[in-house]
Amino acid sequence: FGPSSTSVFNCFDTRTSRLLNTMVSCTSLISILTLYLGVAHAIRFHLKPNTKRCLKDEVLKDVLVSGEYHVSETPGHKTDLTVKDSNGHILYNKDDIKEGKFAFTTDAYDVYEVCFTTKMPSEVKGGDREVQLLLKHGAEAKNYQGLADVGKLKPLEMKLQQLEDLSEAVVKDFAYMRQREEEMRDTNELTNSRVLYFSIFSMCCLLGLATWQVLYLRRFFKAKKLIE
């Protein structure tokens, strides 16, 4: 083979390498998104009689939030569930729960509370109740199987729809973090400027006080005829 053949093979190897790198990157991205999609906030804890426990979670605006709960049965116990935002607006409320589901879409970025309250008469004796709670946000909260049945989507199309929604959620999260970073940077710069102005003001006050002390002492010593 001549030099031209060698250059052709080198060009082919370069293009093949780039194509393989692109495929690996895409595969890695899909794997990461798929792994992220399967993450859910599963919580299990024990609730003592006549106590209240609240779980808080920060959620962005226009995000679907769904939850599944299960409470173990204990004779004489009654457990109530309330979901509300930081302003006290009740989004979901149910008394004497056993198991069930709830869902809502956030109106604004806020901290949302899921509160379990257990009640038991004083004459009744019993142990703790086990509470299981599964929270899902955004793409992971959607019922894609139901959407696929309605839209007659194939499994691959349903998976691509999941990845598309998850990608949009990730981009939205990054945009929000960037916005928060800009707000924090502006706050930091404003604080630094205020500290600078306060330092200059403090130095001026100290210089003024020092000048006043020198003049006062000078008049005092002159009055005592200690200096001319």
Protein Blocks (a to p, Z undefined) as FASTA:
>chain_A
ZZklmmmmmmmmmmmmmmmmmmmmmmmmmmmmmmmmmpccdddddddehiacddddddde
hiacdddddddddehiacddddddfkopafbdcehifbdcdddddfbdcddddddddddd
fkbgcddddddddddehjlmpcfklmmmmnopafklmmmmmmmmmmmmmmmmmmmmmmmm
mmmmmmmmmmmmmmmmmmmmmmmmmmmmmmmmmmmmmmmmmmnopaZZ
